[in-house]
Amino acid sequence: MKLLFIFLTTLFAQANAHYAEGNYAEAAEQYEQIIASSLDKCTSDYAVVYYNLGNAYFKQGELSQSILAYERALRLKPNLKDAKHNLQFAQTRIVDNIPDTQSFFLSSWLKALRN
């Protein structure tokens, strides 16, 4: 168990170093490894891992993944203010691309008249 803790601590430090260097994909991959290899993911300690994962995904432009990670961090530690702030910020960056399928009635009428 102690060996696993040392491994996860080292992996966390490496992931943080990758993030600091701007290697967000590598950082996200290592944060994911930490989450996947841990036995108890329901402790508040993992809220920081999810928070950092959310930041790494956000820097890559993966808004949906970052929002999910922030929400998981807040589920484990609801008073994590930075995660709340980043979640709200990420949610404001979502753009809905819903095409307008309805046309103005006059343009529909003119097309029908022309045809």
N, C-alpha and C positions, 0 to 999 in steps of 0.2 A: 504494500500500500504506500509506503514511504517512497519507493522508487517511482511509482506512478505520479506522486505529488511533485517530485523533482523533475520528472519528464514534462509534466504539464506546466510547471513554473518556467522551465527553460523554453518551452514552446511559446508560452505567453510573451516572454521577453523578446524572442525572435520575431514574433508577429508584431509587437510594438515597434521594434527596430525597422522592420519592413515598412510599416505605416509611416514612420518618421522620415524614411528615405523616399517616400512617394510610391512605393511598390504596393499599391492597394490590393491588387489581385492576390499576390503572395500572402499579404497580411490576412485577407479574408479567408484564404485557404487554410492557413494555420489556426485561425480562430475557429473555423469549422472543425478542424482536427481535434482541438481541445474539447469542444462540445461533444463530438462523436466518441471520443475515447474516455470520457469521464463516466463514472458510475452514477453519481448523484447530481443531476442537472437542476435540481429544484432548490438549490441553496442560493442565498442572496449574493454569494461570491461570484456566481456565474452571471449575475446581472451586468457586471462590468465587462465580461467577455462578450455578451450579446450587444451591449452598448458599443464597444469597440468594433464589433462585426458590422453593426449598423452604420457606423462612420465610414468604414472601409467600403461598404457597398454604396453608400451615398457618394463618395468620392469617385466611384466608377460609373456613376449615373444609373445605378440599379435602384431606382426609387422603391419599387415594391419589396425588394429584398431588405432594403434598409428599414422601411416601415415595419416589416415583420420582426426584424431583429430588435428594434426599439420597443415594440409592443411586448415582446418576450422579456426584455430587460425590465420593463415596468411591471410586468406580471410577477416577476421574482422580487423586485424591490420598488414598490409603488412611489416611494418618495425620492427617487433618483431624478433630480431636477434637470440635469443636463439631457437625460433621455427624453423627458417630457418636452423640453424646448426643441430638441432636434426632431422629434416626432412631429410636432406642430409645424416646424419649418419644412420638413420633407413633404408633409401633406399639402402645403401651399404650392409646392412645385409640380403637383400632378396636373396634367393637362388632358382634358377630355377631348378626344378627336371624334366627335359624333357628326357624321355627315348630315347635311340638311337635305332630306329627301323630298320635302314638300316645296313646291314652287308657288309663287304668287299666282293667284287665280287668273289674273289678266294674261300672264305669260302662258299659262296652260290653255286659256281660251284662244289666244293668238296662234299657238302651235296647232290646235285643233282646226282652226279656221284655215290656216295655211295648208294643212294636209288635206 
